[in-house]
C-alpha cells in the first residue's frame, strides 16, 4: 500500500459473533432493506470511480467488477452497470425481529437469460401489506378460473413460482410496441386508466388506477416493453407508484410478473387489459387494488381513459423530446401500424360490458402525438394514436 492498491472494494459490512451462526445476528447492512434497484430504498453507492497512475478518476472496467456476499439469504448485493454513466451498487438486508428471517427472503429465485432475476416470495409477505391501511387485510380472490391463454412473458420459460408465492420485480389488449425512448429519465406507456375525480375546486387531487405496457429505462433499467400497473391518490404528486415499488397493489397470480418483459415475443400483437378493482391480463387474474386505499375510487370511477403517454422533462419545450408514443407513427387508420386499442368497453352498475356512451379524443401536442377514433360502422370503437415526438419531425 506504500505506492498503490491492488483492488478497490465498495459495500457494507456487519461484524458480529453471531454471523454465520444460528440464531443469526439481527444487525443489518445499509438501511436494513435488501438491494432494490427500482425504489433504491436500500444501501446505495453511486459514482464509483478510480484513479490510476495520477490520471483523472475514471469508470472501472465492467469486466473487472463483481459482487459477493458471505450469506446471500441474510445480506445481498446487486450491481447496475448498463445504461448508467457510472456503476451503481445496491446492497443490504432486513431481518424480522420475531422470526429472524429476512422479510422478503425469496423462496425461489429464477434467473432469466437476459440477466433479469425473479424472486418468488410468500404471497403474505409481499410489499403491499406494509401499507398501514392493509395491516389486517385478508387476501381476496376473484372467483373465476384462470384462462388457458399464455401470459406471454419471457421469464416463464425459465421456471415458475411455487404455490403460495408470487413473482416480485421482474424486468417487464392494447397493441404492444417498443417505442424509442430518448433519455433515461423519459418513459412511454400505453394503458387503460380509471379516474376518480374530486370536486372541480380540487381537480388535481384525482385518484387513478391504470394498467398497460411501458418502456421505462429508469424503472426497468432497459429499453424493453414491460407489463405494469400503477396507482395514485393525489394526481401522481406524492402517493402511488408502479408495480411493487411501494405498498398498495395486492398480487394474487403466481404466473404473471408485474414489470415483466412482454415485448420480446409480442411486438405488434394485441394484449387484453381489463381493470376495475381487479386487474386481468389476457384473461388471467393478476391482482387487485384494495378498497381501503381509496376514497373516490372506493366504489366506482367517474371516467375511463384509453391511450398513450410520454413523460419527459422536454415535453412542451423546444427542443422537444424525441421519445415516441405507441409505435412511433402518427395515428394510422389504413395499415393500423400506429398505437392501437380495440374492444373499448365499459361495465356500469355490474351490468355486462358494453360500448361507452360518449368519447372525446385529445392530445396536449398534436404536432408531436395525435389520436384518431373510429366510432362509426365498427362493432366496437377503435383508437389509433401515437407519434415520433421530435424524431425526424421538425414540426414538433
WOFEN-V960748 format. One record per pair of residues at least 4 apart in sequence whose C-alpha atoms are under 8 Angstrom apart, sorted by the first residue. I is the first residue (numbers start at 1). J is the second residue. Records with the same first field share a line. If there is no record, write none. Layout:
I->J  J
This chain:
1->5
10->45
11->45  89  91
12->29  30  43  91  92
13->29
14->19  27  28  29
15->19
16->25  27
17->25
18->22  23  24  25
19->24  25
20->24  71
21->25
23->100
24->100
26->95  96  97  100
28->32  92  93  94  95
29->33  43  75  91  92  93  94
30->42  43  44  91  92  93
31->41  42  43  92  93
32->42  43  92  93  94  95
33->41  42  43  91  92  93  94
34->42  75  76  77  91  92  93  94  104
35->40  41  42  43  76  77  78  90  91  92  93
36->40  41  42  78  90  91
37->78  80  90
38->219  220  245
39->245  246
40->44  90
42->90  91  92  93
43->90  91  92
44->88  89  90  91
45->88  89  90
46->86  87  88  89
47->86  87  88
48->59  60  86  87  88
49->57  58  59  60  86
50->57  58  59  60
51->55  56  57  58
52->56  57
59->86  87
60->64  65
61->65
62->81
66->79
67->77  78  79
68->76  77
69->75  76  77
70->75
71->75  76
72->76
73->102  105
74->93  94  95  101  102
75->91  92  93
76->91  92  93
77->89  90  91  92
78->89  90  91
79->87  88  89  90
80->84  87  88  89
81->86  87  88
82->87  221  222
83->184  221  222
84->88
93->102
94->102  103
95->100  101  102  103
96->100  101  102  103
101->105
103->125
104->121  122  125  126
105->121
106->119  120  121  122
107->119  120  121  122  165
108->119  120  121  161  162
109->117  118  119  120
110->117  118  119  120  155  158  159  160
111->115  116  117  118  158
112->116  117  118  154  155  158
116->170  171
117->169  170  171
118->155  167  168  169  170
119->167  168  169
120->161  162  165  166  167  168
121->125  126  165  166  167  168
122->126  164  165  166
123->164  165  166  251  252
124->129
125->129
126->130  168  250
127->131  244  245  246  247  248
128->134  244  246  247  248  249  250
129->134  135  137  247  248  250
130->134  135  247
131->135  247  248
133->137  292  293
134->292
139->250  252
141->252
142->278  285
146->283  284  285
147->282  283  284
149->282  283  284
150->282
151->255  256  281  282  284
152->262  265  266
153->256  257  260  261  262  265
154->260  261  262  264  265
155->159  260  261
156->160  255
160->254  255
161->165  166  167  254  255
162->166  254
163->254
164->254
165->254
166->251  252  253  254  255  257
167->254  255  256  257  258
168->244  257  258
169->243  244  257  258  259  260
170->257  258  259  260  261
171->220  226  259  260  261
172->220  224  225  226  227  228  257  258  259  260  261  262
173->270  271  272  273  282  341  342  343
174->190  191  212  270  271  272  273  339  340  341  342
175->267  268  269  270  271  339  340  341
176->213  225  262  263  266  267  268  269  270  271
177->225  263  267  268  269  326  327  339
178->215  223  224  225  263  267  326  327
179->188  215  323  324  325  326  327  328
180->223  322  323  324  328
181->186  187  188  215  216  223  322  323  324
182->186  321  322  323
183->312  323
184->216  217  218
185->216  217  218  312  313
186->216  217  218  310  311  312  313  323
187->214  215  216  217  310  311  312  323
188->214  215  216  308  309  310  311  323  324  325  326
189->212  213  214  215  308  309  310  325  326
190->212  213  214  306  307  308  309  325  326
191->210  211  212  213  306  307  308
192->210  211  212  273  274  275  304  305  306  307
193->208  209  210  211  275  304  305  306
194->208  209  210  275  276  301  302  303  304  305
195->206  207  208  209  297  301  302  303  304  305
196->206  207  208  296  297  300  301  302  303
197->203  205  206  207  296  301  302  303
198->202  203  205  206  296
199->203
202->206
204->234  235
205->233  234  235
206->233  234  235  296
207->231  232  233  234  235  294  296  297
208->231  232  233  235  297
209->229  230  231  232
210->229  230  231  275
211->227  228  229  230  273  275  279
212->227  228  229  273
213->225  226  227  228  262
214->225  226  227  228
215->222  223  224  225  226
216->220  221  222  223  224  225
217->221  222  223
218->222
220->226  259
224->261  263  264
225->261  262  263  264
226->258  259  260  261  262  263
227->257  258  259  260  261  262
228->242  243  258  259  260
229->242  243  258
230->240  241  242  243
231->236  240  241  242
232->236  237  239  240  241
233->239  240  294
234->238  239
236->240
240->246  248
241->245  246
242->246
243->249  258  259
244->248  249  258
248->289  290  293
249->287  288  289  290
250->287  288  289  290
251->286  287  288
252->285  286  287  288
253->285  286  287
256->260  286
262->266
263->267
266->270
268->337
271->281  282
272->280  281  282  283
273->279  280  281  282
274->278  279  280  281
275->279  280
277->288  289  290  291
278->285  286  287  288  289
279->285  286  287  288
280->284  285  286  287
281->285  286
289->293
290->294
291->297  298  299
292->298
293->298
294->298
296->300  301
297->301
306->341
307->341  383  385
308->325  326  339  385  386
309->325
310->315  323  324  325
311->315
312->321  323
313->321
314->318  319  320  321
315->320  321
316->320  365
319->390
320->389  390  396
321->389  390  391
322->388  389  390  391
323->388  389  390  391
324->328  386  387  388  389  391
325->329  339  369  385  386  387  388  389
326->338  339  340  385  386  387
327->337  338  339  386  387
328->338  339  386  387  388  389
329->337  338  339  386  387  388
330->338  369  370  371  385  386  387  388
331->336  338  339  370  371  372  384  385  386  387
332->336  337  338  384  385
333->372  384
336->340  384
338->384  385  386  387
339->383  384  385  386
340->382  383  384  385
341->382  383  384
342->380  381  382  383
343->380  381  382
344->355  356  380  381  382
345->353  354  355  356  380
346->353  354  355  356
347->351  352  353  354
348->352  353
355->380  381
361->371  372  373
362->370  371
363->369  370  371
364->369
365->369  370  396
366->370
367->395  396
368->387  388  389  390  393  395  396
369->385  386  387  388  389
370->385  386  387
371->383  384  385  386
372->383  384  385
373->381  382  383  384
374->378  381  382  383  384
375->380  381  382
376->381
378->382
388->392  393
389->393  396
390->394  395  396
